[in-house]
Amino acid sequence: MKLCLSRVLVILVMASTACPAFAFDPFQRFRRDPSKKEDEKKDEKPKPLFEVETVKNLAYRTDKDADPVKHKLDLYVPKGVKGYPVLFFVHGGAWKSGNKDLYVKLGEAFAGDGIGTVIINYRLSPKVQHPAHIEDVASAYAWVCANIEKYGGRKDRIFACGHSAGGHLVALLATDEKYLKKEGRSFTDIRGVIPISGVHELQAVTPLFSSVFSLDR
């Protein structure tokens, strides 16, 4: 089986901590049909366990200073399912590039496995500097906590995940509570954190970091 190791680990962690009523086999979609011959099995592609429903461009900030593009998120959910765990994903891009539209396949893949997926946009440098990025992540996370049950997800089963700069941001979200507190939330609202290839030590003398973070460590 050709599997993305990080994806399998995420599925296993979330499946093992989801509610018993929502138990499922995380490898079911990869299992081959035993009634088929070996040659037929080789060409058999994994099938999603659930049909995926997508809700695009939900605004997680609506105040007068909200960015009409960057303060939006997309939601991918297993259609007709209630009580599913939720993956909250923050993209990478050196805090300067990237957007949620690049991760459609990720959202569809996890939702097809029964894991609701939220993929967010957030403001980027050089238009803004730290702490604007993490403040947006915290705002988006708070919105998900307040609204995910409307879409069938469990607000007590939200896992924060990010890649590269996104890994840094979800790690910061889970280690410095002031950003969540500003949004009326706390560490207890985070079920787990999965930072993938995150940047966790920042040196102000590095040009990339200084342009994003100034002298803030």
N, C-alpha and C positions, 0 to 999 in steps of 0.2 A: 504494500500500500504506500502510495506517495502522499505523505501528509506533511503539512506545515507544523513543525514541532511546537512552535509558540501558540498556534491556534488550538492544537490538541490540549496543551496544558491549560489554556484559558477555559476551554470547554469542561475539562475534568474538574478544575477548581470550582467553577460556577455550578456544575451539576451536583457536586458533592455537598454544596452548601445551600442548594435550593430547597424549597419546602418538599416534604415527602410526597405531597399530592401531585407534585410536578416532576416526579422522578422519570428519567428517560435514559436510554442507552446511548451515550455520546458517540459510540462507534457504529451505531446501527446503519447510518447512511453510507458507511464504507464497506459494509458486509456484502458479499457476492451472493447471488441467487444460487442456492445449492442444486436447483433443478436444471441449471444450464451446464453445458459442456465447458471444459477448461478454455478452449479457444474463444468461446462466446463471452466468458467472464473477463477476459483480457480487455475487451472493447467496451465492457459495461462501465458506465460512468456513475459515480455516487449520486444518489438522488436526495434532495432535501426532504426532511421529515415533515415539514410544514410549508404551506403556502405563505408567501410573504406579502404583507401589506405595508406600503410606504406612505409616510406623511412628510411632505417637504416644507422647508422654510418656515418653521414655527419660530416666532420671535420670543427669545428668552429675556429680552429687555424691550420695553415699550415707552420709556421715558423720553423727554424731549432731546436728550443727548444720545439716544440709541443710534447705532450705525445700521442703516437699512440692509446691509449685506453681511457684515461681520457678526452682528448679534442675532444670528439665526442658527437653527439646528435642524437636522433631519432625523426622522424616527423610522426604524424598521422593526416590525413586530410580526410574530407568528400569528397568522390570521385565525381568529376564532378561539384563541387560547387565553386563559386567564391565570394569573399567578405566576407568570414567568420571571426569571431573573433578568437583570438588565446590565448590559455592557455600555459604559459611558466612555466614548473614545475621543481623544484629543490628538490631532494630527501633528506631525513634525514639520521641519522646514527652517531650522535655525532661527525661529521666532520671527522670520522675515517673509516666508512664503508658505504656500500650501492652502488648501481649502477642502471643505467637506465633500465637494463633488468628486474628488479623486478617489473616494472610498466607498462608492456605491456597492461594489462587489463584496467588500468586507461586511457591510451592513446586511446585505442579502444572504451571505453565507451563514452568519451567526443567527439571524432570524430564522433561516431555514432549518437550523438545528434547535430551535426553540428558545433562543436567547434574544430578547429584545435588545436592539442596539440603537444608541443615540450617538450621532456624529455631529460635532459642533464646528462652527466657525468662531474665530476670535480675532481681535484687532492685532495687527502686525507692525513690527518696526520696518522702516524708520518713522512711520507716522506716529507711533506711540513708543514709549519705553516702559520697562518694568517700573511699577507693578501692574500696568494695564492688562498684560496678557493673563496673569493669574487671577486678577479681579474678574475678568470676563469668564474664565473657567469656573470660578466659584459661583458667579451669577447663573451660568448655564446649569451647573450641578444643582443649585437650589431650585431652579425651575423644574428640573426633572423630579426632584424629591416631592415637589408640590403637585405635580401634574401626571406622573407616570401611571398612577392607578386609574386615571380616566381612560387609558389606552390598554389596560389589562395587566400592567406590570406590577411588581412588588417594590414599594419604596424602601423596604428594609433589606432588599437584595440587589443593591446597586453597586457595581464594581467599576472603579475608575481605572481606565487604561489609556496609555499614550505611548507614542513612539518618538524617540529622539527628543526634540524640544518638547514634544507632548509628554514624553516620559518624565522629563524634568518637572513639567507643570503639574501632573497628577501626583508626583512625589511631594512637591511643595504643598499641594492642596491637603495632603494627608499628614504633613509634619508641622505646618504652621497654621494653627486654628484660626488666626485672626481674619483670614479671608472668608472662611465659612461663617464665622460669627457676624461679620458685617452683613451677611445675607440672612441672618437669623437661623443658621444651621451650626452643626458641630461635628466632631469626629465620629460621633455615634451614627451619623447618617451615611457613613462610608462602610460598606460591608467588606471590601477588600481593595487592594491597589495592585496594578500590574504595569509597572513602568518598563517599557521595552527599549533597550539601548538608550536609556536616558542620560542626560548630562547632569551630573550631581555635584561637580566641583567647578566653580567659575572663577577665573582669574581676570581681574580688571585690566591687566596689562595686555591680554589677548585682544586684538582689534575687533574680532567678531563679537566678543562678549561686551567690550566697553561701549560699543555702539548701541547695544540692546539694553544693558544694565547700568551704564554710567559707572559710578564707583560703588554701587550697591551690591553687596555680597549676600 
